[in-house]
Amino acid sequence: MAQISRLQSTPHSLRRTAWPAWQWLGCGLVALGLAGCTSPEGTAEKPAAPVATTTVAPAPAPVVALPYADAVQLAARDLFTKADLPAGATYNVVIDPLVDGTTGVQSVATAALEKQLVGMVKSTYPQYEIKRFSATNVASLPLVFIGTFTPINLQGKADAERDAYRICFALADLKTGKIVSKGFARSQTGGVDNTPIPYFQDSPLWVNDKVVDGYIKTCQGSKIGDAVPPAYLDRIVAATAIDEAMNAYNDKKYREALALYNAVLRNPANDQPRVQAGLYLTQLKLGQRTAAMRAFGKVVQYGLDNDRLAVKFNFRPAGTGFAADGAPYELWLREIARVAAAKPTPCFEVAGHTSRGGAEQLNESVSLQRAEYVRQRMVVEKKELAKRVISSGLGSRQAMVGTAHNDASDALDRRIEFKPGTSCSS
């Protein structure tokens, strides 16, 4: 129809006469001011009025998540094939255990991913040789493989259920202190077991650990050629010892784990939240409650000093009272209240959270009731906190995991969080 319209708007004399090709070219050049345009009859042809056009931007390509195995292969191929390293050489690689990129938690999925990578390197990338993550091997300045495996929403909606995983891999060269390669992919959720390994499942505390944050930022916040952040690089030897102690705990070798954690603390610079959390767990397993609560208190102190402490209180389903699961909730509350009362902070907010799923209005109501229950229990322990502690219910708006599984894998979404503030006025 557009062609018919243009034909009908052309003068009748021109419709009966075919122009030579060179004259059509001349007409085209008129628009550029480079040539005139005349009809075969010799009369000047007026240029047509410009036609307004609208350019429609193409719709962005949909974000695609691959099946888990394919996504891992893609990210690994991306990493190993584009590494900025001299060709023809062989390289030793140690793997610092992979973590969730939001929480820093190691899970069944991250452990399985590491095993898959070891097999893939052996079969496909012979120029790289995987070595055990140990102080001895780190001292030889190998390449360090780090990675995060993080629940995401494919549409980028922060308040929506996580429906995929983002895989991030990085290779750090300890000789140069530089990032030499990166690899990325998105994975579907099918077949992924995000249950935390025993140490992380049993630990009741979560804080903003600067060392763990350094690991995550080294993977997610860097590009090839960047320097490895000192927060990670300066603690990597200690990380090998902490990993050994954590593995002993996961294998239920509690006395061995306790000895390893204490050995780490011989260097005061290694006094990290995950070490004190390990001491709490192992001492509690060995019946050493007094010592365990000292370690618990140190993690609480670290969390409040760094403005964020989360505790995994286990509540009765849809209720406000604690579950009858044998956890020493009374001791936890006593220690939290003691540390909070000793701080000069004017105010503390006790915020309740829930997993995703269900009516958000109900989630907010339940989370507020649970937060108020904890607040009241703190006041019983330290009456001076009555005017210094407020409660709030945030429902699932700030879910850290966000998968809505409502099991051990997203227990942090049901946390009670303690945050120092400047005023308790509402």
N, C-alpha and C positions, 0 to 999 in steps of 0.2 A: 504494500500500500504506500509506503514511503517513496518508492520509486515512481509510482503512478502520480503521486502528488507533485514530485519534482518535475516530472514530464509535463504535467498540465500547467505548471507555472512558467514554463519556458516559452519565449515568443514563437508564434506559429512558423515564422520563416526559418527559425533555427531548427525546428523539429523536422523540417523537410530537407535539411542540408546536413550532410556528415562533415564534420571538421577534420582536417588533417591532425595527426597526433601532435605535431610540433606546436599547433595553435592551442591545443588543450594544455600543453606544458606551459606555453606563454601565459595562459590564464591563471595557472597555478602560481606563477611567479609574481602576479600582480599583488597578491596578498603580502609579498615580501618587499614590494616596491622596486622590483628588479626588472620588470617587463610590462609592456602594455598588452592589452587583449583586444583584438578586433574580430568582427565576424567575417565570414567569407565574402560578404557583400561590401566590406570595407567600412562599415559604420562602427563607431566605438561602442563597445559593450560595457555597461556600467557593472561594476562589481556587485555581487549579491551581498545583502546585509548579513553580517555574521550571525550564526545560529548559536544561541546559548546552549551549552552542554553541561550536564551535571555528572560529576565523577563520583561513583559510589565506591567507597572503600570496601575491599573484599572482607568478608567475615573472617575473624581469626580461626585458624585451624583448631579443631577440638584437641584438648589435651588427652593423650592416649596413655593408658597404663598397660604394660605387657604382662603376660603370664609370668609368675615369679621366676622360674628358671631362665626364661628368655631375658628378663630384665637384669638379672645378675650377670649373665654372659655379656650383655650389651655394655653394662657399666665397667666390667672387668676388661673387655676388649678396648673400650674407650681409654681406660687408664694405662694399660700396658703397651698399647701400640703407639701412643703419642708421647711417651715419657721423654723428657728433654735430657737424654743421657747419651754419652758416646756409644756409637754402634760397635758391634763386634766384641763387647766385653760381657762378662757375667757379673751378676750382682746378688749379694746376700740380702734377704728381706726378712724382717721380723714383723709380726702382726700384733699390734696393740689392740686388745679385744674391742670389737665393734660395739656401739651403744645406740640407744634411742637418741635422736638428735634434739629432743625437747627435754627429756627427763634425765638423760645420762644412764639410764637403766640398761643392764645387759639381760637378754631374754633367751628363751629357747630358739627363737628365730635368729638372733644375732650370732649365737653359738653355732647353729647349723650353717649359717651363711659363711662363717669363717672356715668351717670344714670343707664346704663346697669350693671355696676359693683356693684352698691348699691343693685339692685334687685338680682343679682347673689349671693352676700354675704348673704343676708337675707334668700334665699331659700336653699343654698347649704353649707354654712360654718357658722353654728350657733355659733361657738366658737368666732367669731369676730362680734362686734357690731359697726356699722357705726355711728359716731357722727358728728355734724356740725363742720366745720372748723372755729373755733372761738378762741379768746384769752383765754377764760375761759377753754375750752376743751383742748387746747394745754398746758395750765398751769398744767394740771393733768398728763402730760408726757405720752401720749398714743403712739400707733404705728402710724406713718405717712405714708400714701400711696401716692407715687408720680409716675408719668408715662410720657412717651413721645410717640408721634405718628408721625412718620417721613416718608416723601416720600423718596423712595430709588429706585435704579435700580437693578433688581435681578441679573444681571450679574456683578454688582459692578463697572460699568462704570460711572465715575464721570461726563462725558460730554454727557451722554445719557438721554433721557426722563425717568422720574420716572414712574415705572410701578407697584409699590407695596408700601406697608407701613410696616415699622418695628415698632412693639409694644414692649416697654420696661416698665416693672413694677418693683418697688422696695418697700420694707417695711423697714422703719427706726424706731428703738426703741429709743424714746427720753430719756428713763430712763438710758440706757447704752451708748447712742450716737453711736450705731453701726447699720450697715445694717444687717438685719436678714433674708432677703429673696430676690430673684430676679425671674422674669418671663419674657419669651421672646416668640415672634411668629412673623410670617410675614403674612400680610393680603393682599388680592386682593383689587383692587380699586373700584370694583362695589358697588354702594350704599353708598359710602362715600362722605359726603358733607364737603369739606375743607374750606368753606367760613368763614373768621374770624368773631368772635362775634363783636358787635358794637364798643366797645372801641378800639379794634385792627384794625378794618376796617376804623374807622374815624381818627385814629392817623396818622399824616403824617410823623412821625419821627421814625427811628430805629437806635439804637446804641448797642454797645457791653456792655450790662448791666451785671456787675459782679455778682449781686445777681441772676439774671435769669440763667446766665452761671453756677452758683453754683448748682442750682436746676437740670439743665440738666446733669451736671457731676455726681451729686449724683446718678442719675438713670443709665446713660450710661457708666460712667467711674469707676464703683465700683464693688466689689464682696462681697459675704456674709462674714461678719466678719470685713469688713473695717469700719473705723471711718467715720461718716458723716462729709463732708467738712464744716469747720467753716463758709465759705462764705454763705452757706445755713442755717446752724443751728442757727447762731447768728441773723438771720433776720426773723425767722419763725413767731414770734409774730407780727411783723410789716406786714408780708405777710397776716395774717388774716384780719387786718384792711384795707389793700390795696384791698383785694378781696371783702370786703364789699362795699367799695367805688366804685369799678369797677362794681359790680352788680347793684348798684343804678344808675350809668350812663347807663348801658345797659337797665335798666327799664325806662329810660328817666326821672328819678328823679334827675334833675340836681342840684337843690339847696341842696338836701340831700347829693349828691355826693361831692359837693364843700365843705360842712361842714366836711365831713368825711376825705377828702384829707387834709384839713387844720389841722384837729386833728392829723393826722399822723405826720405832720411836727412839732408838738410841741416838739417832740424829734428830735434834729438836726441829729442824727445818721440815721434817716429814710428818709433823703433827697435823694431819688433815682430817676433815670430817669423816671420810670413808674409813680411815684407820680407827678412829674412836668408835664409829658405828660397828666395825668388826670386833673391837674389844667388847663392846656391850653384848653383841650377839653370842660370842664364844663364852664369855664369862657367865652369861645367863644360862647357856646350855650346860655349863659345868657346875651350876648351883652357886656361883659366887655373886650373889645379888648386890651386895654392898659395892663391890668393885664395878659391877655392871652399871649401876646407877650413877657412879662417878663419871664413867665414860658417856653415859646418856646425857648427863648434865653438861658435859663439855660440848656435845653436838648442839644442844639447846642454846648454849651461850653463843656458839658460832653463828647459829641461825638468826638469833635476835640481834647480834652485833651487825649482821649483814642484811638486816631488814626483811628476812623471810624465813619462816620456819613452818614446815608442814608436818602434820602427824597423822598417821593412818589409824585412827580409832575405828574399831569395828563395831557398828551399831546393830541393834536388832532390826530386821527388815521393816522398813517404813516407820521405824520407831526412833525414840530419842535416847533410850538407855543403852548402855554398852552390852555387846553380845557376851554370853557366858562361854568364852573360848579359852580361858586360862591366861590371857595376857595380863600383865601387871599394870592395869590402867591407873590404879590408885597411886602407884609409885611414879608413873609418868607424870600425872597431874601434880603431884607434890613437888617434883623436880622442876617442872615448867613454872609453877607458881613461885617457887623459891628464887629461880633465876630472874623471873620477871620483876618480882618485888624488889630485888637488889639493884635493879637498873634505874638510873635517874630519869628514864623516859617518862614523859607526862601521861602517855596513853598507850594502850595496846588494843588492837582490834582482833577479835576472835571471829574468823569468817568461816562459815560452813559451806561446803560444796557437795554436789552430787554428780553422778554419772549422767550421760546423755540418755534420752529416752523418756517417754511419759510426758505428762502435762508439765510445762515449765512452771506454772503457778504452784503446783503441788511440790515440785522440786525446791522452789524457793522457800516455801513454807517449812518443809522438812529440814532443809539445811539451816534455816534460822533457828528452829527449835533445838537442833543438835548443838549449834554454836552457843546458844544461851545456856543449855545444860552444862557444857564444858566451862563456860564463864562462871556459872554459879558454883561449880565444883572447885574452881580455882580460888574463888572468894572464901570458900570454906577453909581452904588450906592457908590462905593469907588474906585476912580481913581488910588490910590496907589497900588491896586491889579493887575494892568495891567501886570506887569512883575513878579508877584508872583503866578499867577494862570495859569495852563495849562489844556487843555481838552484832553480827550481820549474816544474812543468808543470801548467797549468790547463785544458788541453784547450779545449773550446768553451764553457766555463761563463760566460765573460765576453765573449762575442762583442759587438762594437760595432755591426756591421751586421746579422748574423744571418740573411741570406737564403739561405745555403747554396749560392750560385752557384759558388763556388770559381773565381772569375776576378778580373779587375781591380776589379770592383765591390765585392768584400768582402775585398780584400787586407789591410785593417787587422785583420781577424779572425785573420790568420796572423802577427801582429806578435810581436816580442820586446820586452818592456817592462822598463824599468829604474826601480826605485823605491828611494829612500833609506829606511833603517830605523834602528832604535836598537840592534839586537842581531842577530848572526849565529848565535847558539846555536840549535840545532834542538830 
